[in-house]
Amino acid sequence: MKELIIGNHVSFKKDTQLLGSVNEELSYGGNTFMFYTGAPQNTARCEINDIITEEAINLMKQSGIDLENVVVHAPYIINPANTANLEFSTNFLKQEIDRVEKLGVKRLVLHPGSHVNLGVDVAIKNIIFVLNECITPSTKVDICLETMAGKGSEVGRTFEELKEIIDGVKYNDKVKVCLDTCHLNDAGYDIANFDKILDEFDKVIGIDKIGCVHINDSKNTLGSHKDRHENIGIGTIGFDNLLNVIYNKRLEDVPKILETPYVGETDDSKEKNYPPYKFEIEMIRDKKFNEHLLEDIRSFYK
């Protein structure tokens, strides 16, 4: 059996950049990771330091992290679905692609965006336009369109919407999909029947188009269209169902990324203080749910 490709979201800071991201992931025990190249809510970006990048790549080689499995997430402020944002979204996505290529990363997750009362048909045309402006024959990055929960006017809540986008892109060999378990659940896809979900995805889009998977439990019921992530095994999807996703034979070559929430000092705390990833990755590798997950996280970091 192939080694599980599992990791989580990490930071990318100006001073340490990719090297800091690698070191953070190593502290959690993962063998891949995902990061933003800058704050997801604004355009502030530091210049990529090639020396630090080279150090990071060397450390990854020594530590068993394959750069091919590393993922960058595009910032939320890119909204290719909305006509008012077309020029900005196009220009900023081009910049992000350049940054990702300079880092040597091959996968860039992108939210399809929200149409903001324009309707899905107009939104899909807008997304196709932006992707056709940004993706060229020389593009070295796969754009992974993320499955969305369907909150508000989000596009990408169904496989059919994603297929329509992919089919409209000229160089669509460079367009893939990022499955998000919380988003799938909230959009109405039952993770308890994940093999049926994969069968449907394969029929509509093609299973070879899955570029990565975000592993998250959900605070919400099936089909709620709310998008609120929960720690592994604590939400409505459940540990065993998520384990079936993570260890699914058809996805063994696909990186799995945890985006679960930080844990506060108490259950009532609104501050998220402690990263859960070390303990969640241990649970996943052991294939056994830790009933004291939150308590163990708090104890470890205090």
Summary of the structure (lengths in Angstrom):
residues: 302
radius of gyration: 18.4
end to end distance: 37.0
largest distance: 52.0
contacts: 1033
relative contact order: 0.12
helix: 44%
strand: 14%
